[in-house]
Structure formats: structure tokens, C-alpha cells
Amino acid sequence: MVKIYIDSRMLVSFLFTEDAMSEKKNGLLLRRKLGESIIVGDATIKIVEVGRKAVRLAIIAPKTTKLLF
């Protein structure tokens, strides 16, 4: 499960957790600014736009990659 947060400085945080219902389990927190990206396996997730309540992401991955939202 991935949850996305935006702070007051427009810094985007990705919280990767094992359990969708709990943030207290083991997880990974990554922070990226506008224009930066994260590589997960064969996919690249790039921060394209950051608004007050929304983040626009570009996901670049092979056609064989399954994406779940």
C-alpha cells in the first residue's frame, strides 16, 4: 500500500506499508520534490506537479508491468 502526503513546503512523501489499514507496521518513507523521481523495480514514478491538495505523477513502466491504484 502506498499513501501520498504533501507538506506545507510542497514536499511529497510516499509511505510504503505492508498493511493498508495501519501506518504503524514496517514501512518505507520516501520524500521527493517537484521534478524528482523514484524507481520501483522496472517502474519510474516522477513528480510532475504539486498542488495544495493533489500531486500529479508520471509513471513510466514497461507494458507488461501491472499497476494497481
ZIVEN-V153051 format. One record per pair of residues at least 12 apart in sequence whose ideal C-beta (glycine too) atoms are under 7 Angstrom apart, sorted by sequence separation. I is the first residue (numbers start at 1). J is the second residue. D is the distance in whole Angstrom. If there is no record, write none. Layout:
i:I j:J d:D
i:I j:J d:D
This chain:
i:2 j:14 d:6
i:3 j:15 d:5
i:15 j:27 d:6
i:16 j:28 d:4
i:35 j:47 d:6
i:45 j:57 d:6
i:46 j:58 d:4
i:2 j:15 d:7
i:34 j:47 d:5
i:2 j:16 d:6
i:15 j:29 d:5
i:33 j:47 d:7
i:45 j:59 d:6
i:32 j:47 d:5
i:1 j:17 d:5
i:13 j:29 d:6
i:14 j:30 d:5
i:34 j:50 d:5
i:43 j:59 d:6
i:44 j:60 d:5
i:43 j:60 d:7
i:1 j:19 d:7
i:13 j:31 d:5
i:43 j:61 d:4
i:1 j:20 d:4
i:12 j:31 d:7
i:42 j:61 d:6
i:11 j:31 d:5
i:12 j:32 d:5
i:42 j:62 d:6
i:11 j:33 d:6
i:43 j:65 d:6
i:42 j:65 d:6
i:10 j:34 d:7
i:14 j:38 d:7
i:12 j:47 d:5
i:12 j:50 d:6
i:10 j:50 d:5
i:12 j:55 d:5
i:6 j:50 d:6
i:6 j:55 d:6
i:4 j:55 d:6
